[in-house]
């Protein structure tokens, strides 16, 4: 059932996530923890998708951020997309498309050690208002990325 509903979430991912959750029973919303919970927003507009350039990792990523205390991952994806792009998504148009465990190297600029992030990736069908592509980085959905393939949702 889970595999049919969420084709990007494999049995091995579920096992890895389960181990993390068991190892941190008090939750993953404490930023002093070595493991953090985050969420991202994948928002196609036509055949383009909005990305941000991460200020510390110096790479292009989906708009994403840490799940705050008393916040659900879906709420985080909506909030972070708005904070990082200035646009709103339609919360009713969402679908969980993937969950990943990502190792982030130490950040000496912020005096932070390495962390592990458990991220929930949400796909939003549309925004509340048509997104303008001014001052935003975007890429064609038809190009496969090295990290993730969303063709099962887009096509």
N, C-alpha and C positions, 0 to 999 in steps of 0.2 A: 504493500500500500504506500509506504513512505517513498520507495524508489519510483513509483509511478507518478506520485504527486510532486516530488522534488528530485528530478533526475540528476542534478548536480551533486546531491548529498549521498555519498557512497557509504557502505557499511563500515569501511575503515575510518571514514571521517566521523561517523557516529561514535565509534569506539574511542577514537582519540578525544573527542569532545566530552564523552562520558567520563573518561579518566581525569580530564581537567576539572570537570564539575565536582567529581568525587574528592579530588585533592584540595579543593577550595570550597568547602561546604558553606562558608559564611557569605559566599557570593563573589562576583567578579567586578563589582562596581567601586571597589576601593582602589584609588590610584596609587597607593603605596604598595599594592600587591605586585607580584611578579607576573601575574596574568590579568589581563583586562578584557572586558566585554565591549565590543563596538558594533556599529551598524553603518551600512552604506546605502546610497541611493543610485540606482541605475535608471536614468531617465532618457529614453530616446525621444527625439523630436524629428519626425521625418526619418531620414537615414543618418542622423547625427546623434551623438551622445555627449553630454557635458562631463568634463573631467576637471580636476584642480591639480595644480602643481604643489606637492607637499613641501613646505618650507624647510624641513630638516632632512628628509630623506632624498630630496632633490629628484623626485620622480613624479610621474603623472598617475593619479589615482582617482577613483570615484569619490565624490563628496562623502565624507564619513567622519565619525567621531566616537568618543567614549560615551557609553551609556551611563547617565547620571543616576544617583540614588533615586529610587521611586519612579524610574522611567523605564518603559519597555523599549526593546530594540527598534520596533517600528516607529515609535515616537522620536527616537534618536535620529533615525534616517531622515525623517521629515524635517526635524529641527536643523540638523547639520546641512541638509541640502539648501535650506533657506539661508542659513548663516554664511555658507561658503559661496553661494551663487546669487543670492538676492531674490530668488524666485520661489514660488510655492508649488508643491505637488498636490495632486488630488489624493487624499488618504484612502478613499474608497477604491482607488484603481491599483492598489498594491498587490504584490505576490512575493512571498519569500522564494528566492531562486537558488540560494547557495549559503553554505556556512563553511568557514575555513579557519584553520589555525595558522597564524602567521608569526614568524619570529622576527622581531624588530631589533636591530643592533643598538648598542649603547649610543646615547646622544651626548657627547662631551660638551656641546654648546649649552645644554640645559642641566649638565651634571647628573644625567640619568643613566642608569644601567640598562642592560638589555631586558626586554620584556617579551611576553607572548600575548598575542591578541586573538581572542575568539571573536570572529566577525560574522554578522548576519547580513547578507546582501539582499536588498529588496528591489524589485522591478516595479516601476510606476508607469502605467500606460500613458498618462497625460498629465499636464500641469493645469492649474486653475486658469492661467492665462497663457496664451501662446508665448513660448520663450523667445526672446530676442537673442541672437548669437553675438551681440556686441560685447567685447571684453571678456568673453568666456572661451575656454579651450574646448574644442569638440572634435570628434573623429567619426568616420563613417562606421555604421553598425555592420556593414558588409565585410569589413576587414576583421579577420580573426586576431585576437590578441594572444600574446604568448601565455598569459596566465589563465584566462577564462574564455570559454566559448558559450555565448548566449544565443546561438542560432536556433536552438529548440524553442525559444520563447519569441524571438523576433520574427521568424519566418512563419 
